[in-house]
Amino acid sequence: METLTSQTTSHCFNFDIEDIKDITNLKFYTNGGSKILAIYAKQVDVYLSVSRNYGQSFDQSQKVMEISGEIVDVQMLMKNDQFVIAIQEKISGVHHKRTISGWINDENQSFSYKLCPKQEIKGELLNVSLSFRELAPGRYESVDHLFYRNKDDICVESMGHPCKMPLDKP
């Protein structure tokens, strides 16, 4: 019988941001390969940066959205070069969900993204889950699933966001 062993690896990198003391909600996510997404809030804006080489260098951070309230949670998911980010925001005591879907383009060392409309949560928010679903062979859309309590029921609302393709692809 073959014995499987796990391999643990460790890798450190320098995420150099000006005025890092003013940064909140800093999160990193990887696709299991060499790509790393970094997202963070600074004052009233959310920024995104991408590394294609295990964190050795990151693209210039880009502002991807304005914050209207307090960030409660940030979640990210990647599939190959596609990504989706869900941001839970509390505005005047009401929970909202914002989603950013995008694509990392290695050829021109850039990334593109689409900010999806703000969505008010109907009921008591339990959690947000992210996934990808196949629309056609090789074509996916990101999906965010809102789990919330509505009276005695647990409800899930799933919203798909077709991933933005890089400019050089049909």
N, C-alpha and C positions, 0 to 999 in steps of 0.2 A: 504494500500500500504506500502510495506517494504522500509524503508529508509536505504540506504547504507552510511556508514561513512568510511572515510579514516583514516588510522592509520599512524602516523609519528613516526619513531624510530630514535634514535641517538646512535652512538657507536664510541668510540675513541680507537685508538691503536697506538703503538709506532713502527715505521718502522726504525729500528736501522741499519744505513749503515755507515761504516767507511768512512771518508772524504766526508760527505754529501754535502759540499760546491762545490765539483767537479762534482756533478750529474746534468744532464740536462734531459729534456723531461720525468720527472717522471710521470707515469700514473698508476692508479689503476682501476681494473675492477672486477665486481663480477657476478656470475651466478644467483644472487638473493637468494642464500642460504649461506652457511658458507664459501665457497671458494672465495678467492681474489687473482687475479693475480697482480703482480707489475712488471713493466718494466721501465727501465731507461737506459740512455746513460752515460758513463763515459769515457772521452777521446775519443778514436776511436772505442769503443766497446759498444754493447748493451747487457744488462743483464736482466734475468728473474728470479723471485722468486714467490713461491706459498704459500699461507696460507690456511689451511683447517679448521680453527677455528676462523673465523671472525677477523683475524689479531692479535690474541694473540701471535702467533709465525709464522715465515716464514721459509721456506727451505733456505738453503745456496744459495745465488744467483749464477746462472750459466751464463757464457758468451754464447750467442746464435748467435751472428753475429758481423762482423766488419763493421764499417761505412766507406763508401768510399767518402762521401760528407757531405752535410748539411741535417739534419733531418728537414723536412717540417711539417709532421704530423704523428701521431701514432694513430691507431684505434685498438680496441680489441672487441671480441665477444666470449661468452661462451655458450655452450649448455651442460648441465649436467657436465660431466667431460672432454669434448672436448673443445678446444679453437683454435682461429685463431687470428693472429695479422698481421696487414698491416702497413708497414712503408713506407712513401713517402720520398724519398731522392732526393736531387738536386746535381748532379755531373757535374761540368763544365757547368752550365747553363741548363742542360738537366734533366728533371724529370724522376725518376725511381721508381718502386714499388717493395718492398721485402715483402714476406709473410712467416710467421712462423705458422705451424699448429702443434697441439700437444694434449696430453692426460694426465690428472692428475690421478695417480695411488694411491689410498688411502691405499691399502693393504701394500705396501712397502714404503709408505711415500715419493714418488718420482714423477717426471713428465718426460715425453719423448716429444721430439719435432722433427720436420723436417723443415729445412730451404729450401724454394722453390727457384727456379732460379730467378735472378734479371730480371726485365722486364722493357724495355724502353717504355715510354708513347708516343703514336703516336698522336701528336697534342697537343692542350692546355688542360691540366688536369683540370677538374672541381671538381671532388671528387672521393673518393673510398668508396664503400659500402661493407659490409661483410654479409654473410648469411651461412646457412647450408642447404643442400638438401639431401633428403633421397634417397639412392641408392638401398636399400633393407630394409625390415622391421627391424628397429633398427640399421641400418648401415647408417652412414651419411658421407658426405664429406663437408669440408669447401669450400666456394666459395668467391672469391673477384671479385667485379664488378667495372671496371674502367669506369667512365663517362668522356668523353673528347669531345672537339670541334674540328671538322675537316672541315675547310672551313665554310660552312653555316649549317652543320649538327651537331647534338649532337649524339655521338656514345657511345655504352656501349659494353665493352668486358668483358666477364665472364670467369674466369678460376677456375676450380675445383681442389681441393687438397685432395685426400683420407686421412682421419685422421689416424694417426698412432695409432694402438691399443696397449694397455699395453702387456707386454710379457706374462702374464698369461692368455690371452684371445686368441681364435683362430683368 
